[in-house]
Amino acid sequence: MKSKKRAARSASKLTTLEDLLKEEGKLEEFEAIAIKEVIAWQLGEAMKAKKLSRKGLAERMHTSRSQIGRLLDPKDGNVTLTTLQRAAAIVGRKLRLELV
């Protein structure tokens, strides 16, 4: 089996991180992780403002603390929109998605 050789990158060809991620085929994955990190952070901050613990959020959502752990884990992208909407409502927020 032949191994693929990558062409050497020229600094003049790549001007941004976005260009590099596109070239590597990882831009969508990177964006998805970044979005989940922001949502997890925002939810955590809203919980702090409401003085709501993970256990408290789990009880109000009628779910387990481990599910809340996954919800707040920025590296776990396997969370449904319904779960995000329910959590947002409990902390007094709304989930807004848009195509840009």
C-alpha positions as a Python dict, from the first residue, in 0.01 Angstrom:
ca = {
    (1, 'M'): (0, 0, 0),
    (2, 'K'): (141, 337, -100),
    (3, 'S'): (162, 612, 156),
    (4, 'K'): (48, 957, 63),
    (5, 'K'): (310, 1226, 64),
    (6, 'R'): (200, 1570, 160),
    (7, 'A'): (330, 1866, -25),
    (8, 'A'): (533, 2102, 187),
    (9, 'R'): (327, 2397, 299),
    (10, 'S'): (431, 2737, 191),
    (11, 'A'): (374, 3018, 439),
    (12, 'S'): (252, 3231, 153),
    (13, 'K'): (-24, 2983, 67),
    (14, 'L'): (-181, 2959, 413),
    (15, 'T'): (-278, 3287, 568),
    (16, 'T'): (-523, 3190, 841),
    (17, 'L'): (-605, 2910, 1082),
    (18, 'E'): (-927, 2868, 887),
    (19, 'D'): (-725, 2803, 569),
    (20, 'L'): (-518, 2540, 748),
    (21, 'L'): (-824, 2366, 892),
    (22, 'K'): (-993, 2367, 552),
    (23, 'E'): (-683, 2219, 391),
    (24, 'E'): (-670, 1947, 657),
    (25, 'G'): (-1045, 1877, 621),
    (26, 'K'): (-1107, 1958, 987),
    (27, 'L'): (-1286, 2294, 974),
    (28, 'E'): (-1638, 2157, 1038),
    (29, 'E'): (-1519, 1940, 1326),
    (30, 'F'): (-1334, 2234, 1482),
    (31, 'E'): (-1636, 2463, 1448),
    (32, 'A'): (-1867, 2204, 1607),
    (33, 'I'): (-1634, 2167, 1906),
    (34, 'A'): (-1607, 2544, 1944),
    (35, 'I'): (-1986, 2585, 1939),
    (36, 'K'): (-2033, 2314, 2204),
    (37, 'E'): (-1765, 2474, 2422),
    (38, 'V'): (-1942, 2810, 2409),
    (39, 'I'): (-2283, 2660, 2484),
    (40, 'A'): (-2146, 2457, 2776),
    (41, 'W'): (-1973, 2768, 2914),
    (42, 'Q'): (-2286, 2983, 2875),
    (43, 'L'): (-2503, 2722, 3045),
    (44, 'G'): (-2252, 2690, 3330),
    (45, 'E'): (-2246, 3068, 3377),
    (46, 'A'): (-2627, 3085, 3376),
    (47, 'M'): (-2635, 2807, 3637),
    (48, 'K'): (-2394, 3005, 3857),
    (49, 'A'): (-2608, 3317, 3822),
    (50, 'K'): (-2916, 3117, 3930),
    (51, 'K'): (-2714, 2942, 4204),
    (52, 'L'): (-2816, 2612, 4049),
    (53, 'S'): (-2599, 2303, 4099),
    (54, 'R'): (-2564, 2013, 3858),
    (55, 'K'): (-2777, 1808, 4093),
    (56, 'G'): (-3040, 2082, 4101),
    (57, 'L'): (-3047, 2112, 3724),
    (58, 'A'): (-3073, 1734, 3689),
    (59, 'E'): (-3368, 1724, 3929),
    (60, 'R'): (-3550, 2004, 3747),
    (61, 'M'): (-3487, 1837, 3410),
    (62, 'H'): (-3590, 1495, 3547),
    (63, 'T'): (-3263, 1344, 3437),
    (64, 'S'): (-2938, 1215, 3587),
    (65, 'R'): (-2636, 1411, 3702),
    (66, 'S'): (-2430, 1216, 3449),
    (67, 'Q'): (-2653, 1353, 3170),
    (68, 'I'): (-2589, 1704, 3303),
    (69, 'G'): (-2218, 1623, 3308),
    (70, 'R'): (-2236, 1536, 2938),
    (71, 'L'): (-2434, 1852, 2873),
    (72, 'L'): (-2168, 2067, 3042),
    (73, 'D'): (-1872, 1876, 2896),
    (74, 'P'): (-1739, 2088, 2610),
    (75, 'K'): (-1582, 1784, 2447),
    (76, 'D'): (-1905, 1579, 2442),
    (77, 'G'): (-2094, 1686, 2133),
    (78, 'N'): (-2364, 1423, 2162),
    (79, 'V'): (-2641, 1638, 2312),
    (80, 'T'): (-2984, 1681, 2158),
    (81, 'L'): (-3140, 2016, 2079),
    (82, 'T'): (-3435, 1923, 2300),
    (83, 'T'): (-3202, 1871, 2597),
    (84, 'L'): (-3030, 2204, 2531),
    (85, 'Q'): (-3367, 2380, 2505),
    (86, 'R'): (-3490, 2231, 2832),
    (87, 'A'): (-3170, 2325, 3015),
    (88, 'A'): (-3179, 2677, 2872),
    (89, 'A'): (-3539, 2727, 2982),
    (90, 'I'): (-3459, 2616, 3336),
    (91, 'V'): (-3181, 2874, 3368),
    (92, 'G'): (-3402, 3145, 3218),
    (93, 'R'): (-3251, 3146, 2870),
    (94, 'K'): (-3353, 3044, 2519),
    (95, 'L'): (-3155, 2838, 2273),
    (96, 'R'): (-3118, 3014, 1940),
    (97, 'L'): (-2981, 2846, 1629),
    (98, 'E'): (-2937, 3011, 1295),
    (99, 'L'): (-2799, 2934, 955),
    (100, 'V'): (-2558, 3199, 837),
}
